Amino acid sequence: MKTASFDIDAQKGFTPLCPTELPVPGGEQIVPALNQLASRAQLRLGSKDAHSPQAVWIAASHEQMLQPLALPNADLSWVSHCVPGTPGFELLDGLPQPLEYDYFVWKGIEPDLHPYGACYHDLAETRSTGAIEFLRHNGVQRVLLGGLALDYCVKTSALQLRRAGFEVGVYLPACRAIAQDTAATARAEMHAMDIALYASLDELDAALNRDKEN
């Protein structure tokens, strides 16, 4: 079964390296696990948030985040993060550069867009980023994901890929979550869609080996 790995938004802006942005606890620790995941795939995809400093969804402080917005393509307020040209925009050290990936997605570039998943530019999922088409063109059947954060962009990307017909797995050691409650909800949503959740490298390798034997 042809397999691709997908590094979702593994950026410094989602780690304690950039505490004024969206510092996901432990987010800076996922690089070895992402590289493990890629070593078990034939293709490697990646994505980055690339947000305007004038984005319409920006909240003034962390305390004012997560407020519902009446906007078609930005549903919640967030503090400014992952602005091109700033440290928060950069991928974590130890990952490939964007153009070294087999396919790369920049998302949320327009000031009125704040998508979570890496497969569509809009929340209605009508404007493809090309990731699904790239995977289909290359005969990929299974996609393995890791990145930041589990409870938002990783979950949404996994659900998008599953609805597109791929077998999907999420390698939990290669993810970190913003909060425990939303992480638990995300895991339940993915489980309900038959997305495999691998808690260890042994679990992942056992599943991959079973598929080789079948």
C-alpha positions in Angstrom: 0.0 0.0 0.0 1.6 3.3 -1.1 1.9 5.6 1.9 2.5 9.3 2.4 3.3 11.2 5.6 2.0 14.7 6.2 3.6 17.1 8.6 0.8 19.5 9.6 1.9 23.0 10.7 5.1 21.9 12.6 6.0 25.6 13.1 7.8 27.4 15.9 4.7 29.7 16.3 2.9 26.7 17.8 5.5 26.0 20.4 6.9 27.5 23.6 9.7 28.9 21.4 7.2 31.7 20.5 5.3 32.2 23.8 3.3 35.2 22.5 1.8 33.2 19.7 0.1 29.8 20.3 2.6 27.8 22.4 1.3 24.2 22.4 2.9 22.5 25.4 5.7 20.2 24.1 5.2 21.3 20.5 8.9 21.8 20.0 9.5 18.1 20.8 7.8 16.4 17.8 10.6 16.5 15.2 12.1 13.1 15.8 8.7 11.4 15.7 7.8 13.3 12.4 11.0 12.1 10.9 10.3 8.5 12.1 6.9 8.8 10.4 8.4 10.0 7.1 10.9 7.2 7.1 7.9 4.8 6.8 6.4 6.6 3.8 7.2 6.9 0.1 6.2 10.6 -0.1 6.3 13.4 2.4 4.0 16.3 2.5 4.0 19.4 4.7 1.9 22.5 5.5 2.4 25.9 7.2 0.1 28.5 8.4 1.0 31.8 6.7 -1.1 34.5 8.2 -1.3 38.3 7.6 -0.5 40.6 10.6 -3.8 42.3 9.6 -5.9 39.2 9.6 -9.6 40.0 10.6 -9.7 37.2 13.1 -6.9 38.4 15.3 -7.6 38.8 19.1 -5.7 41.3 21.1 -4.7 38.8 23.8 -4.8 35.2 24.7 -7.7 35.9 27.1 -9.8 37.1 24.1 -9.2 34.1 21.9 -11.7 31.4 20.9 -14.6 33.9 20.5 -17.1 32.9 17.8 -16.9 35.1 14.6 -19.6 35.7 12.1 -17.2 35.3 9.2 -17.5 32.7 6.4 -13.9 31.5 6.6 -12.8 32.3 10.1 -14.9 30.8 12.8 -12.9 31.8 16.0 -10.6 34.5 17.1 -6.9 33.8 17.7 -3.9 35.8 18.6 -1.6 36.7 15.7 0.6 33.7 14.8 2.8 32.3 12.0 3.3 35.6 10.2 5.7 35.2 7.2 9.1 36.8 8.0 8.9 36.1 11.7 10.4 33.2 13.7 6.9 31.8 14.4 6.5 31.2 10.7 9.5 28.9 10.4 9.4 25.1 10.5 10.9 23.4 13.5 14.6 22.8 13.4 15.4 19.3 12.1 12.6 19.2 9.5 13.2 19.6 5.7 12.8 23.0 4.2 9.4 23.5 2.5 10.7 23.0 -1.1 12.4 19.7 0.1 9.1 18.1 0.7 7.4 16.3 -2.1 4.4 18.6 -1.8 3.9 21.6 0.4 0.8 23.7 1.4 0.8 27.3 2.7 -2.6 28.2 4.2 -4.5 31.1 5.6 -2.6 33.6 3.5 -5.5 36.0 2.8 -6.5 38.2 5.8 -10.1 36.8 5.9 -9.1 33.1 5.8 -8.3 30.9 8.8 -8.6 27.3 7.6 -7.6 24.4 9.9 -7.2 21.6 7.5 -4.4 21.4 5.0 -6.6 20.2 2.2 -8.9 23.2 1.6 -8.4 27.0 1.8 -12.0 27.6 2.9 -14.1 26.3 5.8 -16.7 25.1 3.4 -14.1 22.9 1.7 -14.7 24.0 -1.8 -11.3 25.4 -2.6 -8.7 22.7 -2.7 -5.0 23.2 -1.8 -4.1 20.5 -4.2 -3.0 18.0 -1.6 -5.7 15.5 -2.3 -5.2 15.7 -6.0 -1.4 15.3 -5.5 -1.9 12.2 -3.4 -4.4 10.6 -5.9 -2.1 11.4 -8.9 0.7 9.6 -7.2 -1.4 6.5 -6.3 -1.3 7.0 -2.5 -3.7 5.0 -0.6 -2.8 5.7 3.0 -1.7 9.0 4.7 0.0 9.2 8.1 -0.2 12.5 9.9 1.5 14.3 12.7 2.0 17.9 13.7 0.4 20.8 15.5 -2.0 21.0 17.0 -3.8 17.6 17.4 -7.1 19.1 18.4 -7.4 21.6 15.5 -5.3 21.4 12.3 -4.2 17.8 12.6 -7.7 16.6 13.3 -9.3 18.6 10.6 -6.7 17.5 8.0 -7.2 13.9 9.0 -11.0 14.1 8.6 -10.6 15.8 5.2 -8.3 13.0 4.0 -10.6 10.3 5.3 -13.7 11.8 3.6 -11.6 11.9 0.4 -11.3 8.2 0.6 -7.8 7.6 1.9 -6.9 5.3 4.7 -5.7 7.7 7.5 -3.6 7.2 10.6 -2.4 9.8 13.2 0.9 9.1 15.0 0.2 10.5 18.4 3.9 10.9 19.5 4.3 13.3 16.5 1.5 15.5 17.8 0.7 17.8 20.7 -2.6 19.4 21.6 -3.7 22.8 22.8 -5.9 21.4 25.6 -6.7 17.9 27.1 -10.5 18.2 26.7 -10.4 19.3 23.0 -7.7 16.6 22.4 -10.1 13.9 23.8 -12.9 15.2 21.6 -10.6 15.2 18.6 -9.5 11.6 19.2 -13.2 10.5 19.5 -14.1 12.3 16.3 -11.3 10.6 14.4 -12.0 7.2 15.9 -15.6 7.5 14.7 -14.4 8.1 11.2 -12.2 4.9 11.3 -9.0 6.9 11.5 -6.3 4.9 13.2 -4.6 6.4 16.2 -1.1 5.1 16.9 0.2 5.6 20.4 3.7 4.3 19.8 6.1 3.4 17.1 5.6 -0.3 17.9 1.8 0.1 17.2 2.5 1.9 14.0 5.0 -0.6 12.7 2.8 -3.5 13.7 0.0 -2.0 11.6 2.3 -1.4 8.6 3.7 -4.9 8.8 0.2 -6.4 8.9 -0.7 -4.6 5.7 2.5 -5.9 4.0 1.6 -9.5 4.9 -2.0 -9.2 3.6 
